[in-house]
Amino acid sequence: MTSTTESIRELLLSRIRDVADYPKPGVMFKDITPLLADPVAFTALTDSLAELCVRHGATKIVGLEARGFILAAPVAVRAGLGFVPVRKAGKLPGATLSQAYDLEYGTAQIEIHAEDLAPDDRIMVIDDVLATGGTAEASLELIRRAGAQVAGVAVLMELGFLAGRARLEQGLEGAPLEALITI
């Protein structure tokens, strides 16, 4: 790891606040709002993610609802790429592709406008946190069902103890999973 990469990692980490017992007792929530409020840190994050998109040959960026939107949209602008939102079911107008995935207690569903992706597109999925990997895994399935290719997944933080990386490995089919910070 280069000293520049390490200094960016340290800057980003210094702007992430731990909130104990949120949203429920025993959970240590990683709050990124202080990072977003700091223009130097937010720019460093945006630049780092944009560089990953360019390096891996992405032609479009998918952002996962909701905090993934906050990160992915400026990254798309910085990298000169299109942005396509993956939303919770029922939030997109018109024809969509849907994908269900398992939660700790139950299931959820996400959707995408299939016409926003083309067979020659290479899609980088961007989100704030990789936890168990369920949403990211479902987004990879949506991208492929829409006929596009997966360029990779890039996240600000990976919560390594939740094993999301292991869950995504098969679905990535050799595409990279990049985490700027692993906790």
C-alpha positions as CSV (number, residue, x, y, z in Angstrom):
1,M,0.0,0.0,0.0
2,T,1.5,3.4,-1.0
3,S,1.8,6.2,1.5
4,T,-0.8,8.2,-0.5
5,T,-3.3,5.4,-0.4
6,E,-2.6,5.0,3.4
7,S,-3.0,8.7,4.0
8,I,-6.3,8.7,2.1
9,R,-7.4,5.6,4.2
10,E,-6.5,7.4,7.4
11,L,-8.3,10.6,6.3
12,L,-11.5,8.6,5.5
13,L,-11.3,6.6,8.7
14,S,-10.9,9.8,10.8
15,R,-14.2,11.1,9.4
16,I,-16.3,8.0,10.1
17,R,-18.0,8.1,13.4
18,D,-18.9,5.1,15.5
19,V,-22.4,5.2,17.0
20,A,-22.9,2.5,19.6
21,D,-26.2,0.6,19.9
22,Y,-27.6,1.9,16.6
23,P,-30.0,0.9,15.1
24,K,-30.3,-1.7,17.9
25,P,-28.4,-2.7,21.0
26,G,-25.1,-4.4,20.3
27,V,-24.6,-2.8,16.9
28,M,-21.7,-0.4,16.3
29,F,-23.0,1.8,13.4
30,K,-20.4,3.3,11.1
31,D,-21.8,6.8,10.4
32,I,-20.3,8.4,7.2
33,T,-22.1,11.7,7.5
34,P,-19.1,13.5,9.0
35,L,-17.1,12.2,6.0
36,L,-19.7,13.6,3.6
37,A,-19.7,16.9,5.4
38,D,-15.9,17.3,5.0
39,P,-15.2,18.5,1.4
40,V,-11.5,17.3,1.5
41,A,-12.5,13.8,2.7
42,F,-15.5,13.6,0.3
43,T,-13.4,14.6,-2.6
44,A,-10.7,12.1,-1.7
45,L,-13.3,9.4,-1.5
46,T,-14.9,10.4,-4.8
47,D,-11.5,10.6,-6.6
48,S,-10.4,7.2,-5.2
49,L,-13.6,5.4,-6.3
50,A,-13.6,7.2,-9.7
51,E,-10.0,5.9,-10.2
52,L,-11.1,2.3,-9.5
53,C,-13.9,2.7,-12.1
54,V,-11.5,3.9,-14.7
55,R,-8.9,1.2,-13.8
56,H,-11.4,-1.6,-14.2
57,G,-12.9,-0.4,-17.4
58,A,-16.4,0.6,-16.2
59,T,-18.7,2.2,-18.7
60,K,-21.5,2.9,-16.2
61,I,-21.9,3.0,-12.4
62,V,-24.7,1.4,-10.4
63,G,-25.4,2.9,-7.0
64,L,-27.3,0.9,-4.4
65,E,-30.1,2.6,-2.4
66,A,-29.7,4.7,-0.4
67,R,-26.2,5.7,0.7
68,G,-24.7,4.1,-2.5
69,F,-26.5,6.9,-4.4
70,I,-24.7,9.6,-2.4
71,L,-21.3,8.0,-3.3
72,A,-22.0,6.7,-6.8
73,A,-23.5,9.9,-8.4
74,P,-20.4,12.1,-7.9
75,V,-18.1,9.3,-8.8
76,A,-20.0,8.9,-12.1
77,V,-19.6,12.6,-12.8
78,R,-15.9,12.5,-11.9
79,A,-15.2,9.5,-14.0
80,G,-17.3,10.7,-16.9
81,L,-19.7,7.7,-16.7
82,G,-23.4,7.2,-16.5
83,F,-25.1,6.5,-13.2
84,V,-27.9,3.9,-12.8
85,P,-29.8,3.6,-9.5
86,V,-30.7,0.3,-8.0
87,R,-33.8,1.0,-5.9
88,K,-36.0,-0.7,-3.4
89,A,-39.0,-2.4,-5.1
90,G,-41.8,-0.1,-6.2
91,K,-39.7,3.1,-6.4
92,L,-38.9,3.2,-10.1
93,P,-41.5,4.2,-12.8
94,G,-41.9,2.0,-15.8
95,A,-40.6,-1.4,-16.7
96,T,-38.1,-2.8,-14.2
97,L,-36.2,-6.0,-13.5
98,S,-36.6,-7.2,-9.9
99,Q,-34.4,-9.4,-7.7
100,A,-35.3,-10.8,-4.3
101,Y,-32.7,-11.5,-1.7
102,D,-32.5,-12.8,1.9
103,L,-32.3,-10.6,4.9
104,E,-31.5,-11.7,8.5
105,Y,-35.3,-11.9,9.1
106,G,-37.2,-12.2,5.8
107,T,-36.5,-11.0,2.3
108,A,-36.3,-7.8,0.4
109,Q,-36.4,-6.8,-3.3
110,I,-34.5,-4.4,-5.5
111,E,-35.1,-3.1,-9.0
112,I,-33.4,-1.6,-12.0
113,H,-34.5,-0.1,-15.3
114,A,-33.1,-2.7,-17.7
115,E,-33.1,-0.3,-20.6
116,D,-30.4,1.8,-18.9
117,L,-27.9,-1.0,-19.4
118,A,-26.6,-2.4,-22.7
119,P,-24.8,-5.6,-23.5
120,D,-21.5,-3.7,-24.1
121,D,-21.7,-2.0,-20.7
122,R,-19.2,-2.8,-18.0
123,I,-20.9,-1.9,-14.7
124,M,-19.1,-1.0,-11.4
125,V,-21.4,-1.4,-8.4
126,I,-20.8,1.3,-5.7
127,D,-22.0,1.2,-2.1
128,D,-20.9,2.7,1.2
129,V,-20.6,-0.6,3.2
130,L,-20.2,-4.3,2.3
131,A,-21.7,-6.2,5.2
132,T,-23.3,-9.5,4.5
133,G,-23.3,-8.9,0.7
134,G,-27.0,-9.7,0.1
135,T,-27.8,-6.4,-1.7
136,A,-24.6,-6.4,-3.7
137,E,-25.2,-10.0,-4.7
138,A,-28.7,-9.2,-5.9
139,S,-27.4,-6.2,-7.9
140,L,-24.9,-8.4,-9.7
141,E,-27.8,-10.7,-10.7
142,L,-29.8,-7.7,-12.0
143,I,-26.9,-6.4,-14.0
144,R,-26.4,-9.7,-15.7
145,R,-30.1,-10.2,-16.3
146,A,-30.2,-6.8,-18.0
147,G,-27.5,-8.1,-20.4
148,A,-24.6,-6.1,-19.1
149,Q,-21.2,-7.2,-17.7
150,V,-19.9,-6.7,-14.2
151,A,-16.7,-4.6,-14.0
152,G,-16.6,-5.0,-10.2
153,V,-17.8,-3.8,-6.9
154,A,-16.3,-0.9,-5.0
155,V,-17.2,0.1,-1.4
156,L,-16.0,2.7,1.1
157,M,-16.0,0.1,3.9
158,E,-16.0,-3.7,4.2
159,L,-17.1,-5.2,7.5
160,G,-14.9,-8.3,7.1
161,F,-16.3,-10.1,10.1
162,L,-19.7,-10.4,8.3
163,A,-18.2,-12.4,5.4
164,G,-19.9,-10.4,2.5
165,R,-16.8,-10.9,0.4
166,A,-17.1,-14.7,0.5
167,R,-20.7,-14.4,-0.5
168,L,-19.9,-12.3,-3.5
169,E,-16.9,-14.2,-4.9
170,Q,-18.9,-16.6,-7.1
171,G,-21.2,-13.8,-8.4
172,L,-18.2,-11.6,-9.3
173,E,-16.9,-14.3,-11.7
174,G,-13.3,-12.9,-11.4
175,A,-14.3,-9.2,-11.3
176,P,-12.7,-7.3,-8.5
177,L,-14.1,-6.4,-5.1
178,E,-12.4,-3.2,-3.9
179,A,-12.8,-1.9,-0.4
180,L,-11.0,1.4,0.6
181,I,-11.3,0.4,4.2
182,T,-11.7,-3.0,5.8
183,I,-12.9,-3.3,9.4
